Amino acid sequence: METARKPQIVQRLFGILMKTMLALFVIWFVLFLFLSSTLSWPILRAFERTQIYSSSRERVEKAGGWKSVEQACLNFATNGFNPNQHGPYYWNGHRFSTNSLPQTIELLQPWLLETTKDQNGFPVFQVILSGGHRTGTYDAPYYGIWVVCTNRPDYAPVFDFHFRGIQGIIERKGDAVFEAR
C-alpha cells in the first residue's frame, strides 16, 4: 500500500509545482505586457515627474535656496546678458556668449537659460532644468525656474503653456522667482 501511495504524493507535488510555475509565468507575462504597453505610461510618467521635481529642488537647495537663486538670476539677467539678446543664452552645456555663468546658476546644472517675454510683454529669465521633446514617446517632464525681471513685486508671469511636458503649475517661491512645472 505504501508503494501505491508514493507515486500519488509525487504526482501531487509535481502537479502543484507545475501549477505554481504556470501561475508565475502568467503573472510575469501580464506584468511584462503592462510595462511595455501604453497603459503603463501614466504611471511611469508620474514616477518620472516626482524624480525630476525632487532632484531639481535638491539642486535649488545646493545652490543656496530660492532667495539666492532669485538674486543670482536677477543679477545675471541684468548684467550678464546683452539687452537686445532674446532667446537662448545657454543650452545643454553650450554657451552662446563668452560670459561665464555665476556659481549659483552653475550649481543648478541648467539645461537651458533664456530670456523671453510673457503674454503681457514683461521680461522673464528662465532657468530650465528639465523638459523637451523625446522621439517615440511622451515629452520629458518640464521643470523651470522663472524670474520676472520687473519692479512690480506682485506680478506673476502669464504664459500660454506651449512648452513641452509642462503641467501648467506656476508657484511663487520669492518676490520675483517662480517654480514652473
VMD Tcl script that draws the C-alpha trace (Angstrom):
set ca {
  {0.00 0.00 0.00}
  {2.89 2.32 0.68}
  {4.24 1.76 -2.80}
  {0.93 2.88 -4.31}
  {0.87 5.96 -2.08}
  {4.35 7.17 -3.03}
  {3.52 7.79 -6.72}
  {0.38 9.72 -5.69}
  {2.41 12.05 -3.47}
  {4.96 12.58 -6.23}
  {2.17 13.25 -8.73}
  {0.52 15.76 -6.38}
  {3.81 17.55 -5.72}
  {4.54 17.60 -9.45}
  {1.03 18.98 -10.14}
  {1.43 21.71 -7.50}
  {4.85 22.61 -8.88}
  {3.51 22.83 -12.45}
  {0.53 24.99 -11.36}
  {2.84 27.29 -9.42}
  {5.20 27.62 -12.40}
  {2.25 28.31 -14.72}
  {0.86 30.96 -12.34}
  {4.27 32.65 -12.05}
  {4.65 32.66 -15.83}
  {1.19 34.21 -16.29}
  {1.97 36.89 -13.70}
  {5.33 37.62 -15.35}
  {3.70 37.78 -18.81}
  {0.95 40.15 -17.64}
  {3.48 42.43 -15.92}
  {5.72 42.44 -18.99}
  {2.75 43.23 -21.22}
  {1.60 46.03 -18.90}
  {5.02 47.63 -18.53}
  {5.69 47.60 -22.26}
  {2.28 48.95 -23.25}
  {0.85 52.46 -23.32}
  {-1.19 51.61 -20.24}
  {1.88 51.99 -18.04}
  {2.95 55.39 -19.41}
  {0.86 57.47 -16.99}
  {2.33 55.54 -14.06}
  {5.88 55.79 -15.41}
  {5.37 59.48 -16.24}
  {4.13 60.26 -12.71}
  {7.13 58.43 -11.27}
  {9.49 60.32 -13.60}
  {7.88 63.66 -12.64}
  {8.40 63.03 -8.93}
  {12.04 62.10 -9.52}
  {12.73 65.18 -11.66}
  {10.92 67.55 -9.29}
  {12.71 66.25 -6.21}
  {16.17 66.30 -7.85}
  {15.54 69.83 -9.17}
  {14.51 71.07 -5.73}
  {17.65 69.47 -4.29}
  {19.71 71.44 -6.82}
  {17.99 74.65 -5.70}
  {18.88 73.84 -2.09}
  {22.52 73.13 -3.07}
  {22.62 76.49 -4.85}
  {21.65 78.29 -1.64}
  {17.85 78.29 -1.71}
  {15.23 80.28 -3.58}
  {16.39 83.72 -2.40}
  {19.96 83.07 -3.56}
  {18.76 81.74 -6.93}
  {16.48 84.76 -7.35}
  {19.30 87.24 -6.65}
  {21.76 85.44 -8.95}
  {19.25 85.23 -11.79}
  {18.21 88.89 -11.48}
  {21.84 89.97 -11.38}
  {22.78 87.77 -14.33}
  {19.71 88.78 -16.36}
  {20.54 92.46 -15.98}
  {24.37 92.31 -16.11}
  {25.28 89.09 -17.94}
  {23.03 89.37 -20.97}
  {23.11 91.65 -23.95}
  {19.86 93.64 -23.52}
  {18.98 93.07 -27.17}
  {19.57 89.32 -26.95}
  {16.41 87.26 -26.90}
  {16.25 83.51 -26.97}
  {18.73 81.04 -25.53}
  {21.91 82.10 -23.81}
  {22.97 78.65 -22.68}
  {21.79 75.29 -23.93}
  {22.80 71.85 -22.71}
  {26.39 72.75 -21.90}
  {26.98 75.21 -24.76}
  {27.26 78.94 -24.09}
  {26.24 81.36 -26.84}
  {28.37 84.10 -25.29}
  {31.82 84.43 -23.75}
  {30.36 85.31 -20.35}
  {30.62 82.62 -17.72}
  {27.72 81.58 -15.52}
  {27.57 82.71 -11.90}
  {28.36 79.96 -9.38}
  {24.77 79.81 -8.08}
  {23.36 79.24 -11.57}
  {26.16 76.79 -12.38}
  {25.18 74.71 -9.33}
  {21.65 74.38 -10.73}
  {23.07 72.48 -13.74}
  {20.65 74.14 -16.19}
  {19.55 72.52 -19.40}
  {18.58 75.88 -20.95}
  {18.92 79.55 -19.99}
  {16.98 82.16 -21.90}
  {15.19 85.45 -21.66}
  {11.71 85.69 -23.06}
  {8.62 87.82 -22.65}
  {5.33 86.63 -21.25}
  {1.93 87.42 -22.76}
  {1.90 90.88 -21.18}
  {5.34 91.76 -22.52}
  {7.27 91.54 -19.23}
  {10.79 90.07 -19.47}
  {11.23 86.68 -17.81}
  {14.58 84.96 -17.24}
  {14.08 81.20 -17.49}
  {16.36 78.57 -15.99}
  {15.04 75.32 -17.40}
  {16.29 72.24 -15.59}
  {14.21 69.63 -17.43}
  {11.87 69.38 -20.37}
  {11.83 68.89 -24.08}
  {10.88 66.60 -26.91}
  {11.75 62.91 -26.95}
  {11.22 60.98 -30.14}
  {9.00 57.93 -29.93}
  {7.45 58.64 -26.54}
  {5.96 61.43 -24.44}
  {7.85 64.66 -23.80}
  {10.22 64.93 -20.86}
  {8.57 66.47 -17.79}
  {9.16 70.22 -17.62}
  {10.74 71.93 -14.61}
  {11.85 75.53 -14.77}
  {12.73 78.45 -12.57}
  {11.26 81.69 -13.87}
  {12.47 85.05 -12.61}
  {10.39 88.08 -13.56}
  {12.67 91.00 -14.40}
  {10.35 93.85 -13.43}
  {9.97 96.17 -10.48}
  {6.40 95.03 -9.76}
  {6.65 92.61 -6.80}
  {3.01 91.49 -7.13}
  {3.32 90.43 -10.78}
  {3.09 86.77 -11.79}
  {4.11 85.69 -15.30}
  {1.39 84.69 -17.74}
  {2.18 82.15 -20.46}
  {0.06 80.16 -22.85}
  {1.86 76.94 -21.81}
  {3.13 75.84 -25.18}
  {6.16 74.27 -23.52}
  {6.62 70.55 -24.00}
  {5.89 68.38 -20.99}
  {4.51 71.21 -18.80}
  {1.60 70.68 -16.44}
  {0.75 74.38 -16.17}
  {1.60 74.85 -12.49}
  {3.41 78.06 -11.53}
  {4.19 78.61 -7.83}
  {5.66 81.76 -6.31}
  {8.83 80.98 -4.34}
  {10.03 84.53 -3.65}
  {9.45 88.13 -4.67}
  {10.23 87.57 -8.35}
  {11.06 83.85 -8.59}
  {8.60 81.14 -9.61}
  {8.71 77.37 -9.88}
  {7.13 76.22 -13.15}
  {6.23 72.62 -13.79}
}
mol new
graphics top color blue
foreach p $ca { graphics top sphere $p radius 0.5 }
foreach p [lrange $ca 0 end-1] q [lrange $ca 1 end] { graphics top cylinder $p $q radius 0.2 }
display resetview
